[in-house]
């Protein structure tokens, strides 16, 4: 009996080594080092009025971070729908900035350049016999797509509706298998460690025309019509006419970005001003706008053109004034702009010039 007990004692000693304890320590630890909370913090300060879409982005980032996606597909496939200038492409730039520290650390494919079928070679590389076929060049930035063990790759297919059927077929293969073999057959690009984003304003024009017609009706009638047929449903109908069900079935999430609303415009002016001041930082300069100067940019702004148009207006009207003044007064570090009679006026702040205190 005594021997049995000692035998049992021998069977049970710990067999864990340093290697296995290290392995156990890493079990359950996500390999991706980005924090979805920090990404969303940046997105929510810069993408205004798109709470529904951003909630879906947050869900997607948590799934990617948890890292149990299918090993035979991209990490995620997200289609972003909505009119121009509402923040679709900007969302991808900000995700790139939050994960990589650079807003351009992703591969962007402008599908507009692939509108003609004979440009399909630009997507998949030149076919055998064509110039460049041996090099296997394509539009893809493979480093940005591959990412790394600790950070996912990011690719954006912009203006999806402009792509030819042939190009969409090639893209469908990427969504299906996570791989793209170039036509030359010499190289395969791997998308399996990559978040794929696609943007399209398909149906946005039809939806806007519908909303414009509703605006002619009394408010109660508008609400009734929108309850029966929401603008989102119009977009979905146009989308289903444009893209095959086989293609749409391979998309994980379809996000609807709403048109820019009037009440978002003051915040958008603040965001553009913040971006400008960030660019002026290396010159130790700063620009402020009075309430009247801010209102000059957002009052009368046509919301159909979205935030991008507002940013462009600030660049074309505000930046030349600043450039001329700073070139003429290199000692001046701080400026305040006011607006009177629809004219922007400079009010220099003498306290912050390089000559102050002399």
VMD Tcl script that draws the C-alpha trace (Angstrom):
set ca {
  {0.00 0.00 0.00}
  {2.89 2.29 0.90}
  {4.46 1.72 -2.55}
  {1.23 2.71 -4.35}
  {1.15 6.07 -2.55}
  {4.75 6.85 -3.37}
  {4.13 5.92 -7.03}
  {1.21 8.35 -7.12}
  {3.45 10.95 -5.61}
  {5.99 10.46 -8.40}
  {3.38 10.85 -11.17}
  {2.20 14.27 -10.00}
  {5.26 16.56 -9.81}
  {5.07 19.75 -11.85}
  {6.42 19.41 -15.38}
  {6.19 23.10 -16.29}
  {9.37 24.63 -17.65}
  {10.20 28.31 -18.20}
  {9.09 27.99 -21.86}
  {5.64 26.61 -21.05}
  {5.04 29.12 -18.23}
  {5.94 31.92 -20.71}
  {3.50 30.38 -23.21}
  {0.77 30.19 -20.56}
  {1.42 33.81 -19.66}
  {0.79 34.84 -23.27}
  {-2.39 32.77 -23.70}
  {-5.33 35.13 -23.97}
  {-3.07 38.17 -24.47}
  {-4.01 39.91 -27.75}
  {-1.16 40.13 -30.25}
  {-2.36 43.48 -31.62}
  {-1.05 46.36 -29.52}
  {-3.51 49.09 -30.53}
  {-6.25 50.09 -28.10}
  {-9.76 50.37 -29.66}
  {-10.68 52.90 -26.96}
  {-7.84 55.25 -28.02}
  {-8.69 54.86 -31.72}
  {-12.33 55.72 -31.01}
  {-11.34 58.71 -28.87}
  {-9.57 60.22 -31.89}
  {-12.41 59.30 -34.28}
  {-15.11 60.81 -32.08}
  {-13.28 64.14 -31.77}
  {-12.76 64.43 -35.53}
  {-15.74 62.69 -37.22}
  {-18.83 64.73 -36.36}
  {-22.47 63.56 -36.51}
  {-21.75 59.92 -37.46}
  {-22.40 58.15 -34.14}
  {-24.14 55.11 -35.68}
  {-21.28 54.43 -38.12}
  {-18.63 54.96 -35.43}
  {-20.36 52.50 -33.08}
  {-20.02 49.84 -35.80}
  {-16.34 50.78 -36.33}
  {-15.79 50.31 -32.59}
  {-17.35 46.81 -32.70}
  {-15.14 45.92 -35.67}
  {-11.96 47.11 -33.90}
  {-12.76 44.99 -30.83}
  {-13.24 41.88 -33.01}
  {-9.93 42.55 -34.81}
  {-8.12 43.11 -31.49}
  {-9.56 39.87 -30.04}
  {-7.90 38.08 -33.00}
  {-10.12 35.06 -33.63}
  {-11.08 35.98 -37.21}
  {-10.97 33.31 -39.94}
  {-7.34 32.72 -40.95}
  {-8.42 32.39 -44.59}
  {-10.00 35.85 -44.96}
  {-9.04 39.49 -44.29}
  {-9.42 40.57 -40.64}
  {-12.48 42.67 -41.54}
  {-14.28 44.01 -44.62}
  {-16.17 47.28 -44.17}
  {-18.16 49.20 -46.80}
  {-18.83 52.86 -46.00}
  {-21.72 54.50 -47.87}
  {-22.76 58.14 -47.93}
  {-22.45 61.45 -49.79}
  {-19.16 63.21 -50.45}
  {-17.32 64.99 -47.65}
  {-18.96 63.29 -44.65}
  {-15.85 61.58 -43.24}
  {-15.64 58.15 -44.92}
  {-12.03 58.40 -46.13}
  {-11.11 60.53 -43.11}
  {-12.20 57.65 -40.85}
  {-9.57 55.39 -42.43}
  {-6.89 58.11 -42.18}
  {-7.62 58.55 -38.47}
  {-7.57 54.79 -37.79}
  {-4.17 54.71 -39.53}
  {-2.98 57.67 -37.43}
  {-4.13 56.06 -34.18}
  {-2.55 52.65 -34.94}
  {0.63 53.71 -36.79}
  {1.13 57.34 -35.75}
  {0.80 58.39 -39.42}
  {-2.41 59.22 -41.32}
  {-0.93 57.84 -44.57}
  {0.19 54.42 -43.28}
  {-2.41 52.60 -45.37}
  {-2.72 51.46 -48.99}
  {-5.27 53.54 -50.89}
  {-6.57 52.32 -54.24}
  {-8.58 54.94 -56.13}
  {-11.13 52.84 -58.02}
  {-11.78 55.82 -60.29}
  {-8.46 55.04 -62.01}
  {-9.77 51.53 -62.70}
  {-13.03 52.62 -64.34}
  {-12.08 51.17 -67.74}
  {-11.82 47.40 -68.07}
  {-8.42 47.62 -69.74}
  {-7.09 49.26 -66.56}
  {-7.77 46.07 -64.63}
  {-4.10 45.18 -65.17}
  {-3.27 48.10 -62.86}
  {-4.97 46.19 -60.05}
  {-3.56 42.74 -60.72}
  {-0.27 43.56 -62.45}
  {0.53 43.30 -66.16}
  {-0.50 40.01 -67.83}
  {2.24 37.78 -69.33}
  {3.73 39.26 -72.50}
  {3.03 42.89 -71.51}
  {5.71 45.36 -70.47}
  {6.23 45.05 -66.71}
  {4.84 41.52 -66.45}
  {8.09 40.08 -65.12}
  {8.40 42.73 -62.42}
  {4.88 41.96 -61.16}
  {4.22 45.61 -60.23}
  {0.73 46.64 -59.15}
  {-0.97 49.54 -57.37}
  {-0.63 47.81 -54.00}
  {1.66 48.96 -51.20}
  {2.44 45.51 -49.84}
  {4.03 46.78 -46.61}
  {0.89 48.74 -45.67}
  {-1.28 45.70 -46.49}
  {0.83 43.14 -44.61}
  {1.04 45.16 -41.38}
  {2.96 43.25 -38.73}
  {2.41 40.69 -35.98}
  {1.43 43.46 -33.57}
  {-0.40 45.83 -35.95}
  {-2.99 45.07 -38.65}
  {-2.50 46.22 -42.25}
  {-5.00 48.74 -43.66}
  {-6.23 49.05 -47.26}
  {-8.84 51.41 -48.69}
  {-10.68 50.91 -51.99}
  {-12.01 54.41 -52.65}
  {-15.09 55.13 -54.82}
  {-15.95 51.48 -55.30}
  {-18.84 52.16 -57.69}
  {-16.35 53.43 -60.34}
  {-14.62 50.04 -60.69}
  {-15.33 47.76 -63.66}
  {-17.00 44.35 -63.29}
  {-13.66 42.68 -63.97}
  {-11.95 44.59 -61.18}
  {-14.81 43.82 -58.76}
  {-14.41 40.14 -59.64}
  {-10.72 40.33 -58.72}
  {-11.62 42.13 -55.51}
  {-14.23 39.49 -54.66}
  {-11.45 36.88 -54.74}
  {-9.48 38.98 -52.23}
  {-12.50 39.15 -49.88}
  {-13.03 35.41 -50.24}
  {-9.51 34.01 -49.82}
  {-7.51 36.91 -48.39}
  {-5.07 36.61 -51.31}
  {-4.50 38.18 -54.72}
  {-2.28 36.49 -57.28}
  {-0.90 38.96 -59.80}
  {-1.65 38.17 -63.44}
  {2.03 37.48 -64.05}
  {1.63 34.54 -61.65}
  {4.95 35.31 -59.99}
  {3.64 36.99 -56.85}
  {0.75 36.68 -54.40}
  {-0.28 39.56 -52.13}
  {-1.58 38.46 -48.73}
  {-4.52 40.39 -47.22}
  {-5.19 38.05 -44.29}
  {-3.58 40.34 -41.69}
  {-5.39 43.34 -43.09}
  {-8.50 45.46 -42.42}
  {-10.20 46.26 -45.73}
  {-12.27 49.43 -46.08}
  {-14.30 50.42 -49.14}
  {-16.08 53.72 -49.75}
  {-18.89 54.54 -52.14}
  {-21.37 57.39 -52.63}
  {-23.61 55.08 -54.68}
  {-27.27 56.06 -54.17}
  {-26.33 59.24 -52.26}
  {-27.56 61.50 -55.08}
  {-30.90 59.66 -55.36}
  {-31.30 59.86 -51.57}
  {-30.56 63.61 -51.57}
  {-33.11 64.25 -54.35}
  {-35.69 62.35 -52.28}
  {-34.89 64.44 -49.19}
  {-35.01 67.69 -51.22}
  {-38.53 66.79 -52.40}
  {-39.61 65.97 -48.83}
  {-38.40 69.39 -47.67}
  {-41.24 70.94 -49.69}
  {-43.79 69.09 -47.53}
  {-45.01 69.96 -44.00}
  {-42.90 68.47 -41.15}
  {-45.51 65.86 -40.15}
  {-45.79 64.65 -43.73}
  {-41.98 64.48 -44.01}
  {-41.76 62.29 -40.91}
  {-44.49 59.99 -42.23}
  {-42.73 59.58 -45.60}
  {-39.36 58.91 -43.95}
  {-40.99 56.29 -41.73}
  {-42.35 54.51 -44.81}
  {-39.21 54.95 -46.92}
  {-35.99 56.10 -45.25}
  {-33.18 57.64 -47.33}
  {-31.03 54.69 -46.26}
  {-33.39 52.27 -48.04}
  {-33.02 54.22 -51.30}
  {-29.22 53.94 -50.99}
  {-29.49 50.19 -50.37}
  {-31.73 49.68 -53.42}
  {-29.28 51.54 -55.70}
  {-26.39 49.60 -54.14}
  {-28.09 46.27 -54.84}
  {-28.59 47.28 -58.48}
  {-24.93 48.28 -58.82}
  {-23.26 45.33 -57.03}
  {-23.95 41.59 -57.33}
  {-25.31 39.74 -54.26}
  {-22.18 37.52 -54.38}
  {-20.04 40.61 -53.84}
  {-22.25 42.17 -51.13}
  {-22.38 38.86 -49.22}
  {-18.62 39.02 -48.70}
  {-18.82 42.35 -46.83}
  {-18.91 42.12 -43.02}
  {-20.31 45.57 -42.29}
  {-22.09 48.21 -44.36}
  {-22.02 51.61 -42.66}
  {-24.27 54.52 -43.62}
  {-22.71 57.96 -43.16}
  {-25.34 60.67 -42.79}
  {-25.22 63.98 -44.71}
  {-23.54 66.82 -42.78}
  {-26.08 68.71 -40.66}
  {-26.16 72.48 -40.10}
  {-25.46 72.11 -36.36}
  {-22.19 70.25 -37.08}
  {-20.65 73.14 -39.06}
  {-19.25 75.16 -36.08}
  {-17.46 72.01 -34.82}
  {-16.06 71.33 -38.28}
  {-14.62 74.87 -38.44}
  {-12.94 74.23 -35.04}
  {-11.45 70.96 -36.35}
  {-10.04 72.67 -39.48}
  {-8.58 75.47 -37.32}
  {-6.98 72.87 -35.03}
  {-5.40 71.15 -38.07}
  {-4.04 74.49 -39.30}
  {-2.50 75.31 -35.91}
  {-0.91 71.87 -35.79}
  {0.78 72.63 -39.15}
  {1.95 76.01 -37.82}
  {3.44 74.46 -34.67}
  {6.90 73.94 -36.18}
  {7.05 77.71 -36.84}
  {5.86 78.34 -33.25}
  {2.93 80.25 -34.71}
  {-0.74 80.20 -33.84}
  {-3.93 81.56 -35.40}
  {-7.19 82.39 -33.65}
  {-10.56 83.27 -35.14}
  {-13.17 85.43 -33.48}
  {-16.75 84.14 -33.36}
  {-17.59 86.38 -36.35}
  {-14.65 84.99 -38.38}
  {-15.71 81.40 -37.62}
  {-19.30 82.20 -38.59}
  {-18.01 83.66 -41.88}
  {-16.90 80.16 -42.91}
  {-19.91 78.13 -41.82}
  {-22.84 80.51 -42.39}
  {-24.31 80.06 -45.84}
  {-22.22 76.90 -46.38}
  {-24.04 74.42 -48.65}
  {-24.21 71.26 -46.53}
  {-24.60 69.11 -49.66}
  {-20.87 69.53 -50.26}
  {-19.98 68.25 -46.79}
  {-16.99 68.90 -44.55}
  {-14.40 68.60 -47.32}
  {-15.77 71.70 -49.08}
  {-15.68 73.63 -45.80}
  {-12.02 72.66 -45.29}
  {-11.19 73.68 -48.86}
  {-12.88 77.07 -48.36}
  {-10.80 77.71 -45.24}
  {-7.62 76.74 -47.12}
  {-8.33 78.95 -50.16}
  {-9.63 82.00 -48.26}
  {-7.82 81.94 -44.92}
  {-4.37 80.53 -45.75}
  {-3.41 83.12 -48.45}
  {-4.13 85.96 -45.96}
  {-1.98 84.28 -43.31}
  {0.82 83.48 -45.76}
  {1.04 87.06 -46.99}
  {1.03 88.46 -43.46}
  {3.63 86.03 -42.05}
  {5.93 86.63 -45.04}
  {5.64 90.41 -44.56}
  {5.93 90.21 -40.75}
  {8.25 87.29 -39.96}
  {8.56 88.44 -36.33}
  {4.83 87.90 -35.74}
  {3.97 84.59 -34.07}
  {0.32 84.98 -33.16}
  {-2.61 86.28 -35.17}
  {-6.29 86.77 -34.53}
  {-8.71 87.18 -37.42}
  {-12.03 88.97 -37.20}
  {-14.75 89.47 -39.80}
  {-16.53 92.74 -40.56}
  {-18.84 93.37 -43.51}
  {-17.99 89.92 -44.95}
  {-14.27 90.77 -44.91}
  {-11.63 88.90 -42.90}
  {-9.43 91.33 -40.94}
  {-6.11 90.61 -39.21}
  {-5.63 91.63 -35.58}
  {-1.99 90.87 -34.65}
  {-1.22 90.05 -31.05}
  {1.90 92.13 -30.21}
  {2.47 90.26 -26.94}
  {3.62 87.13 -28.78}
  {5.86 88.61 -31.49}
  {9.60 87.81 -31.39}
  {10.27 91.49 -30.82}
  {8.25 91.63 -27.59}
  {10.33 92.34 -24.50}
  {13.13 94.09 -26.47}
}
mol new
graphics top color blue
foreach p $ca { graphics top sphere $p radius 0.5 }
foreach p [lrange $ca 0 end-1] q [lrange $ca 1 end] { graphics top cylinder $p $q radius 0.2 }
display resetview
